[in-house]
Amino acid sequence: MNAIIGSKFTQAMNNPTVQQIMQAPNVIGYVQCSESGDVIVQEGNEVDVLANVLVYFQQVAGLIGESFGLEDFQEAQIQGKSLTVICLPHQGGAVGVILNSRTRLNEAVTAVRQALAAA
């Protein structure tokens, strides 16, 4: 178990996209899951819960979009009192970024999209 956690930590620290996103203001955590639901990278606080639901959320969002005649899932924002989570599709899977309540959401989404596009 510790080897898996250590491997994910090393992978996160060696990934320039993760480093760029984690260094953005007000970012608390980052999770990337594959299409099959496996956690590829996780870094930061509060990520365990997000890792458990991210892929399922992406699937449900896709179904909701289909029911409204929309194309594939593009983005979701979940806002609470103290945290905001943005979820974006990426390389067949999904990326979730946890932000604190002081975040300027539009700027954060733009920064995450740019970092993912450069990956």
N, C-alpha and C positions, 0 to 999 in steps of 0.2 A: 504494500500500500504506500509506504513512504517513498519507494522508488518511483511509483507513478506520479505522486505529487511533486517530487523533485524534478522529474522529467518535464512535467507541465510547466513548472516554475522556470526551468532553464530555457524551455522553448519560448515562453513569454518574454523573458529577458533578452533573448537573442533575436526577437522579431521586431524590426524597426516600426512596423505599423502599430503594434501593441504599445511600444514605448511612446510613440508619438501621441496616441490617443490617451494613454494614461497620464501623460504630462500636461494635457490640456487642463485649463482651469475648471475646477469643480467636478472633475471626473473621480468617481469612487471605485469603480470596477469595470471589468471588461470580460466578456465571455464570447467565444466563437465555437459554434457547434457545426458538425458536418450534417449532410442531408439525412444520414441514418440516425442522428441524435447523439453521436459521440462527441464529447467535449474535446475540442482540439487544443484550445488555449483558454485559461482563465487566470485573471490577475486582479488583485485588489480585494476590497471588502464587499460583503453582501452578495458575493457571486454564486455561492452554492445553491441558493434558492433559484436564482435566475437560470443557472445551468440546468436545473431540473425541469424547468418549464419552457425554456426558449424554443425548442423545436416543436413542441406541442402547440405553443402559441402561434408559431409560423404556420402550421397546418390549419389551425382554426381560422386564422386571419385569411388564409387563402380560400377557404370554404365560404367565409362571409363575403369576400370579394366576388367570388363566382356567383353567389346568390343575387348580388346586385348587378351582375353583368360587367364587373370590372376585370381588368387584366390581373396578372399575378400580384401577390403581396409586394408592396413597395416599402412601406414604413409603418411603424406603429409607435405611438408615444403613450406611456402609461404614467399618469401623474398622481402622486400622493402628496401628503402634507410635507414630508421631509425629503422624499426622494422622487426622482423622475427616471424612467427607463425608456431608452429608445431602442427599438429592434429593427434591424435592416437585413434583408437577404444578402448573402455574400457567398460566392463560389458554390452555389447549390445548397448551402446551409444557411445559417443565420448568425448575426452578430448582435449582441446586446451590450449596451453601455449604461451603467448606473451613474447618475448625476445627483448632486445635492440640490437642495431647493433654491439656491442662489443662481443657478445656471440660466444663462440667456439661451433658451432652447433652440431658436433658429440658428444661432451662431454655432452651437454645439453640434447640431445635425449636419450643418455645412462642413465643419471641420472633420467629423467622422467620415462623411461621404468622400471628402478629398483624400483622406488617409487611406481609405479602402480602395479608392480608384487607383492610387499610386502603387498599391501592393501588387 
